[in-house]
Amino acid sequence: MNIIYVLIPLAVIIVAIAIAVFFWAVRSKQFEDLDRQGYSILFDDDLSEEEKKLADERKALHDQGYDRDYDRDYERD
């Protein structure tokens, strides 16, 4: 029964810490822009010109139905 005298204040302290962390996150604007990170994967703005050119070439090859890796893997048979 004496353990309750320890557990109840410990639980109150943990809840107080959790509430303080939550309000800190809200105050420091951690929840302001939740969509940007989800959409950032859709855009290739961070690629260099050379990488964009290579990606366009690969896309053109893929659109033509040519997959270099697929052909290379099955030429061994």
N, CA, C and O atoms as CSV, one atom per row, in Angstrom:
chain,resi,resn,atom,element,x,y,z
A,1,MET,N,N,0.816,-1.195,0.000
A,1,MET,CA,C,0.000,0.000,0.000
A,1,MET,C,C,0.861,1.261,0.000
A,1,MET,O,O,0.428,2.307,-0.484
A,2,ASN,N,N,2.055,1.171,0.529
A,2,ASN,CA,C,2.936,2.330,0.566
A,2,ASN,C,C,3.423,2.722,-0.827
A,2,ASN,O,O,3.821,3.867,-1.041
A,3,ILE,N,N,3.395,1.784,-1.775
A,3,ILE,CA,C,3.862,2.071,-3.130
A,3,ILE,C,C,2.970,3.102,-3.814
A,3,ILE,O,O,3.432,3.825,-4.697
A,4,ILE,N,N,1.711,3.179,-3.423
A,4,ILE,CA,C,0.791,4.165,-4.000
A,4,ILE,C,C,1.274,5.582,-3.694
A,4,ILE,O,O,1.106,6.483,-4.516
A,5,TYR,N,N,1.864,5.783,-2.535
A,5,TYR,CA,C,2.371,7.099,-2.169
A,5,TYR,C,C,3.538,7.517,-3.063
A,5,TYR,O,O,3.850,8.703,-3.162
A,6,VAL,N,N,4.172,6.562,-3.702
A,6,VAL,CA,C,5.260,6.853,-4.636
A,6,VAL,C,C,4.727,6.962,-6.062
A,6,VAL,O,O,5.117,7.860,-6.808
A,7,LEU,N,N,3.845,6.055,-6.435
A,7,LEU,CA,C,3.369,5.983,-7.817
A,7,LEU,C,C,2.488,7.163,-8.218
A,7,LEU,O,O,2.599,7.654,-9.341
A,8,ILE,N,N,1.630,7.621,-7.337
A,8,ILE,CA,C,0.734,8.729,-7.681
A,8,ILE,C,C,1.531,10.019,-7.937
A,8,ILE,O,O,1.294,10.657,-8.963
A,9,PRO,N,N,2.447,10.433,-7.079
A,9,PRO,CA,C,3.245,11.628,-7.411
A,9,PRO,C,C,4.112,11.424,-8.652
A,9,PRO,O,O,4.301,12.353,-9.437
A,10,LEU,N,N,4.636,10.216,-8.829
A,10,LEU,CA,C,5.437,9.934,-10.021
A,10,LEU,C,C,4.588,10.063,-11.288
A,10,LEU,O,O,5.054,10.613,-12.286
A,11,ALA,N,N,3.365,9.569,-11.259
A,11,ALA,CA,C,2.460,9.686,-12.401
A,11,ALA,C,C,2.116,11.153,-12.670
A,11,ALA,O,O,2.054,11.569,-13.827
A,12,VAL,N,N,1.897,11.920,-11.638
A,12,VAL,CA,C,1.582,13.345,-11.797
A,12,VAL,C,C,2.767,14.078,-12.419
A,12,VAL,O,O,2.580,14.942,-13.276
A,13,ILE,N,N,3.967,13.746,-11.999
A,13,ILE,CA,C,5.168,14.384,-12.552
A,13,ILE,C,C,5.330,14.027,-14.024
A,13,ILE,O,O,5.653,14.896,-14.834
A,14,ILE,N,N,5.113,12.770,-14.383
A,14,ILE,CA,C,5.239,12.345,-15.784
A,14,ILE,C,C,4.195,13.030,-16.654
A,14,ILE,O,O,4.510,13.454,-17.766
A,15,VAL,N,N,2.973,13.149,-16.180
A,15,VAL,CA,C,1.921,13.836,-16.938
A,15,VAL,C,C,2.264,15.312,-17.088
A,15,VAL,O,O,2.053,15.886,-18.157
A,16,ALA,N,N,2.787,15.932,-16.044
A,16,ALA,CA,C,3.165,17.345,-16.117
A,16,ALA,C,C,4.277,17.549,-17.141
A,16,ALA,O,O,4.261,18.526,-17.890
A,17,ILE,N,N,5.237,16.634,-17.176
A,17,ILE,CA,C,6.314,16.727,-18.162
A,17,ILE,C,C,5.760,16.569,-19.575
A,17,ILE,O,O,6.152,17.308,-20.478
A,18,ALA,N,N,4.853,15.615,-19.774
A,18,ALA,CA,C,4.254,15.405,-21.099
A,18,ALA,C,C,3.478,16.638,-21.550
A,18,ALA,O,O,3.562,17.028,-22.714
A,19,ILE,N,N,2.736,17.245,-20.658
A,19,ILE,CA,C,1.979,18.454,-21.009
A,19,ILE,C,C,2.931,19.597,-21.332
A,19,ILE,O,O,2.681,20.357,-22.267
A,20,ALA,N,N,4.013,19.732,-20.580
A,20,ALA,CA,C,4.994,20.790,-20.841
A,20,ALA,C,C,5.652,20.588,-22.209
A,20,ALA,O,O,5.851,21.555,-22.945
A,21,VAL,N,N,5.986,19.359,-22.551
A,21,VAL,CA,C,6.594,19.077,-23.858
A,21,VAL,C,C,5.605,19.383,-24.980
A,21,VAL,O,O,5.991,19.935,-26.010
A,22,PHE,N,N,4.347,19.031,-24.791
A,22,PHE,CA,C,3.332,19.321,-25.806
A,22,PHE,C,C,3.196,20.824,-26.030
A,22,PHE,O,O,3.178,21.278,-27.175
A,23,PHE,N,N,3.100,21.599,-24.953
A,23,PHE,CA,C,2.956,23.048,-25.109
A,23,PHE,C,C,4.223,23.677,-25.687
A,23,PHE,O,O,4.138,24.658,-26.426
A,24,TRP,N,N,5.389,23.133,-25.364
A,24,TRP,CA,C,6.622,23.619,-25.981
A,24,TRP,C,C,6.586,23.390,-27.491
A,24,TRP,O,O,6.969,24.266,-28.265
A,25,ALA,N,N,6.118,22.195,-27.910
A,25,ALA,CA,C,6.049,21.891,-29.338
A,25,ALA,C,C,5.073,22.820,-30.049
A,25,ALA,O,O,5.350,23.271,-31.160
A,26,VAL,N,N,3.949,23.108,-29.430
A,26,VAL,CA,C,2.978,24.023,-30.038
A,26,VAL,C,C,3.548,25.434,-30.100
A,26,VAL,O,O,3.399,26.116,-31.113
A,27,ARG,N,N,4.197,25.879,-29.034
A,27,ARG,CA,C,4.751,27.221,-28.986
A,27,ARG,C,C,5.892,27.397,-29.992
A,27,ARG,O,O,6.072,28.486,-30.535
A,28,SER,N,N,6.661,26.337,-30.243
A,28,SER,CA,C,7.775,26.452,-31.191
A,28,SER,C,C,7.349,26.080,-32.615
A,28,SER,O,O,8.192,25.835,-33.478
A,29,LYS,N,N,6.030,26.040,-32.851
A,29,LYS,CA,C,5.431,25.858,-34.177
A,29,LYS,C,C,5.822,24.540,-34.850
A,29,LYS,O,O,6.064,24.505,-36.057
A,30,GLN,N,N,5.881,23.468,-34.075
A,30,GLN,CA,C,6.186,22.154,-34.630
A,30,GLN,C,C,5.018,21.608,-35.449
A,30,GLN,O,O,5.219,20.746,-36.305
A,31,PHE,N,N,3.817,22.088,-35.204
A,31,PHE,CA,C,2.626,21.568,-35.870
A,31,PHE,C,C,2.060,22.523,-36.912
A,31,PHE,O,O,0.925,22.335,-37.349
A,32,GLU,N,N,2.803,23.528,-37.319
A,32,GLU,CA,C,2.297,24.534,-38.250
A,32,GLU,C,C,2.145,24.008,-39.673
A,32,GLU,O,O,1.132,24.280,-40.317
A,33,ASP,N,N,3.111,23.273,-40.174
A,33,ASP,CA,C,3.101,22.853,-41.574
A,33,ASP,C,C,3.248,21.335,-41.652
A,33,ASP,O,O,4.346,20.821,-41.865
A,34,LEU,N,N,2.151,20.634,-41.482
A,34,LEU,CA,C,2.191,19.177,-41.472
A,34,LEU,C,C,2.186,18.573,-42.875
A,34,LEU,O,O,2.577,17.418,-43.045
A,35,ASP,N,N,1.751,19.332,-43.883
A,35,ASP,CA,C,1.630,18.794,-45.228
A,35,ASP,C,C,2.903,18.919,-46.051
A,35,ASP,O,O,3.104,18.136,-46.979
A,36,ARG,N,N,3.758,19.869,-45.744
A,36,ARG,CA,C,4.931,20.135,-46.580
A,36,ARG,C,C,5.837,18.915,-46.697
A,36,ARG,O,O,6.276,18.587,-47.799
A,37,GLN,N,N,6.121,18.245,-45.608
A,37,GLN,CA,C,7.014,17.089,-45.667
A,37,GLN,C,C,6.393,15.948,-46.456
A,37,GLN,O,O,7.105,15.197,-47.121
A,38,GLY,N,N,5.095,15.812,-46.390
A,38,GLY,CA,C,4.432,14.780,-47.176
A,38,GLY,C,C,4.477,15.054,-48.667
A,38,GLY,O,O,4.597,14.122,-49.462
A,39,TYR,N,N,4.383,16.313,-49.059
A,39,TYR,CA,C,4.418,16.667,-50.476
A,39,TYR,C,C,5.839,16.811,-51.017
A,39,TYR,O,O,6.041,16.745,-52.230
A,40,SER,N,N,6.810,17.004,-50.155
A,40,SER,CA,C,8.168,17.256,-50.634
A,40,SER,C,C,8.740,16.065,-51.384
A,40,SER,O,O,9.604,16.241,-52.243
A,41,ILE,N,N,8.283,14.868,-51.082
A,41,ILE,CA,C,8.801,13.694,-51.778
A,41,ILE,C,C,8.313,13.651,-53.225
A,41,ILE,O,O,8.906,12.965,-54.058
A,42,LEU,N,N,7.248,14.369,-53.527
A,42,LEU,CA,C,6.688,14.354,-54.875
A,42,LEU,C,C,7.434,15.267,-55.839
A,42,LEU,O,O,7.287,15.131,-57.053
A,43,PHE,N,N,8.219,16.178,-55.328
A,43,PHE,CA,C,8.884,17.160,-56.165
A,43,PHE,C,C,10.388,16.915,-56.186
A,43,PHE,O,O,10.981,16.599,-55.155
A,44,ASP,N,N,11.011,17.062,-57.367
A,44,ASP,CA,C,12.429,16.824,-57.529
A,44,ASP,C,C,13.205,18.126,-57.650
A,44,ASP,O,O,14.115,18.221,-58.474
A,45,ASP,N,N,12.873,19.112,-56.863
A,45,ASP,CA,C,13.535,20.409,-56.948
A,45,ASP,C,C,14.986,20.347,-56.479
A,45,ASP,O,O,15.788,21.205,-56.849
A,46,ASP,N,N,15.329,19.365,-55.685
A,46,ASP,CA,C,16.669,19.317,-55.133
A,46,ASP,C,C,17.666,18.599,-56.036
A,46,ASP,O,O,18.831,18.464,-55.661
A,47,LEU,N,N,17.254,18.140,-57.200
A,47,LEU,CA,C,18.159,17.475,-58.127
A,47,LEU,C,C,18.971,18.493,-58.920
A,47,LEU,O,O,18.480,19.564,-59.276
A,48,SER,N,N,20.218,18.135,-59.188
A,48,SER,CA,C,21.041,18.997,-60.029
A,48,SER,C,C,20.597,18.833,-61.481
A,48,SER,O,O,19.807,17.944,-61.798
A,49,GLU,N,N,21.100,19.681,-62.346
A,49,GLU,CA,C,20.716,19.623,-63.765
A,49,GLU,C,C,21.119,18.284,-64.383
A,49,GLU,O,O,20.377,17.720,-65.187
A,50,GLU,N,N,22.283,17.783,-64.008
A,50,GLU,CA,C,22.747,16.499,-64.547
A,50,GLU,C,C,21.848,15.351,-64.089
A,50,GLU,O,O,21.532,14.456,-64.873
A,51,GLU,N,N,21.437,15.378,-62.824
A,51,GLU,CA,C,20.550,14.341,-62.315
A,51,GLU,C,C,19.174,14.419,-62.963
A,51,GLU,O,O,18.561,13.389,-63.246
A,52,LYS,N,N,18.682,15.641,-63.200
A,52,LYS,CA,C,17.397,15.800,-63.880
A,52,LYS,C,C,17.460,15.249,-65.303
A,52,LYS,O,O,16.523,14.601,-65.769
A,53,LYS,N,N,18.573,15.513,-65.987
A,53,LYS,CA,C,18.752,15.026,-67.345
A,53,LYS,C,C,18.769,13.494,-67.359
A,53,LYS,O,O,18.130,12.874,-68.209
A,54,LEU,N,N,19.492,12.893,-66.429
A,54,LEU,CA,C,19.551,11.442,-66.336
A,54,LEU,C,C,18.180,10.854,-66.012
A,54,LEU,O,O,17.801,9.822,-66.567
A,55,ALA,N,N,17.442,11.498,-65.126
A,55,ALA,CA,C,16.103,11.026,-64.780
A,55,ALA,C,C,15.174,11.113,-65.984
A,55,ALA,O,O,14.361,10.214,-66.198
A,56,ASP,N,N,15.278,12.177,-66.773
A,56,ASP,CA,C,14.459,12.309,-67.974
A,56,ASP,C,C,14.800,11.224,-68.997
A,56,ASP,O,O,13.912,10.680,-69.655
A,57,GLU,N,N,16.097,10.912,-69.125
A,57,GLU,CA,C,16.504,9.852,-70.055
A,57,GLU,C,C,15.958,8.504,-69.608
A,57,GLU,O,O,15.463,7.727,-70.424
A,58,ARG,N,N,16.048,8.228,-68.320
A,58,ARG,CA,C,15.511,6.963,-67.793
A,58,ARG,C,C,14.007,6.882,-67.977
A,58,ARG,O,O,13.468,5.823,-68.298
A,59,LYS,N,N,13.330,8.006,-67.773
A,59,LYS,CA,C,11.877,8.017,-67.948
A,59,LYS,C,C,11.524,7.767,-69.407
A,59,LYS,O,O,10.575,7.039,-69.701
A,60,ALA,N,N,12.278,8.364,-70.322
A,60,ALA,CA,C,12.024,8.160,-71.750
A,60,ALA,C,C,12.240,6.699,-72.116
A,60,ALA,O,O,11.447,6.132,-72.868
A,61,LEU,N,N,13.296,6.079,-71.603
A,61,LEU,CA,C,13.537,4.662,-71.875
A,61,LEU,C,C,12.421,3.799,-71.296
A,61,LEU,O,O,11.970,2.839,-71.920
A,62,HIS,N,N,11.988,4.158,-70.099
A,62,HIS,CA,C,10.905,3.391,-69.476
A,62,HIS,C,C,9.609,3.538,-70.268
A,62,HIS,O,O,8.869,2.569,-70.439
A,63,ASP,N,N,9.333,4.750,-70.753
A,63,ASP,CA,C,8.121,4.983,-71.535
A,63,ASP,C,C,8.147,4.216,-72.855
A,63,ASP,O,O,7.096,3.862,-73.390
A,64,GLN,N,N,9.349,3.960,-73.382
A,64,GLN,CA,C,9.475,3.191,-74.626
A,64,GLN,C,C,9.374,1.690,-74.375
A,64,GLN,O,O,9.359,0.902,-75.320
A,65,GLY,N,N,9.308,1.295,-73.118
A,65,GLY,CA,C,9.185,-0.114,-72.790
A,65,GLY,C,C,10.524,-0.805,-72.619
A,65,GLY,O,O,10.569,-2.033,-72.553
A,66,TYR,N,N,11.596,-0.069,-72.546
A,66,TYR,CA,C,12.925,-0.649,-72.407
A,66,TYR,C,C,13.373,-0.514,-70.964
A,66,TYR,O,O,13.463,0.590,-70.428
A,67,ASP,N,N,13.650,-1.642,-70.347
A,67,ASP,CA,C,14.142,-1.646,-68.979
A,67,ASP,C,C,15.496,-2.328,-68.976
A,67,ASP,O,O,15.571,-3.554,-69.064
A,68,ARG,N,N,16.559,-1.558,-68.876
A,68,ARG,CA,C,17.919,-2.062,-68.990
A,68,ARG,C,C,18.200,-3.141,-67.946
A,68,ARG,O,O,18.815,-4.159,-68.265
A,69,ASP,N,N,17.763,-2.938,-66.720
A,69,ASP,CA,C,18.040,-3.914,-65.672
A,69,ASP,C,C,17.302,-5.221,-65.933
A,69,ASP,O,O,17.843,-6.300,-65.694
A,70,TYR,N,N,16.085,-5.129,-66.417
A,70,TYR,CA,C,15.316,-6.334,-66.719
A,70,TYR,C,C,15.989,-7.121,-67.830
A,70,TYR,O,O,16.132,-8.340,-67.731
A,71,ASP,N,N,16.401,-6.437,-68.881
A,71,ASP,CA,C,17.057,-7.118,-70.000
A,71,ASP,C,C,18.376,-7.726,-69.568
A,71,ASP,O,O,18.699,-8.840,-69.982
A,72,ARG,N,N,19.138,-7.037,-68.758
A,72,ARG,CA,C,20.433,-7.542,-68.325
A,72,ARG,C,C,20.256,-8.792,-67.454
A,72,ARG,O,O,21.043,-9.733,-67.558
A,73,ASP,N,N,19.249,-8.804,-66.612
A,73,ASP,CA,C,19.046,-9.948,-65.733
A,73,ASP,C,C,18.638,-11.193,-66.497
A,73,ASP,O,O,19.000,-12.299,-66.098
A,74,TYR,N,N,17.899,-11.045,-67.578
A,74,TYR,CA,C,17.383,-12.203,-68.292
A,74,TYR,C,C,18.213,-12.582,-69.509
A,74,TYR,O,O,17.891,-13.564,-70.179
A,75,GLU,N,N,19.267,-11.840,-69.817
A,75,GLU,CA,C,20.177,-12.220,-70.912
A,75,GLU,C,C,21.045,-13.382,-70.500
A,75,GLU,O,O,21.559,-14.085,-71.370
A,76,ARG,N,N,21.234,-13.620,-69.213
A,76,ARG,CA,C,22.091,-14.689,-68.739
A,76,ARG,C,C,21.493,-16.053,-68.965
A,76,ARG,O,O,22.231,-17.038,-68.997
A,77,ASP,N,N,20.186,-16.159,-69.124
A,77,ASP,CA,C,19.538,-17.470,-69.256
A,77,ASP,C,C,19.875,-18.159,-70.539
A,77,ASP,O,O,19.403,-19.268,-70.787
